[in-house]
Amino acid sequence: MTSQDQPALPPPADTSLTNRYGSQKPRLSPGAKRAIGITALAAGIGFMAWVSTSSATSGVTFKDIGFNVADATQAEVDFQVTREPGTAVNCAVKALDSKFAVVGWKVVDIPPGQPDGTADNGRTASQRVVLKTESLSVSGVVDSCWVPESGSPKM
């Protein structure tokens, strides 16, 4: 059998990457990259500004100091409230039993603090609240504190 007797083989397929995967995608121009970078930076700065100011807008924080259970009908809760001087605050204080059920609840009005020349300039007020309870409590905590709206009725 001669080479003329053999059937002709098809030419080999083109195995280049362009044939296999297609042509290269167009790249971003340097101006487009710069615009994306500036936009991302501005969004990051805006987000950080929002995070830092959103937590400071309320201006009221509280810290549980302790509690004392006198008997099955009464508990005392000690806490501190920090707010801007001259700002009145309301705090909801609760007593809990061993199953974390609320057995006593009270909303406390804290009068505006006056600048007094101390280290925190009258921002922090210590409070002791006596709660009447329905049954024996095992803890007492501050649930929340807020600045009351002007003209709103007291609870």
Beta strands, then each sheet from edge to edge (+ up, - down):
strand 1: 61-71
strand 2: 74-82
strand 3: 89-96
strand 4: 102-110
strand 5: 124-132
strand 6: 139-146
sheet 1: 1+ 2- 5+
sheet 2: 4+ 3- 6+
end
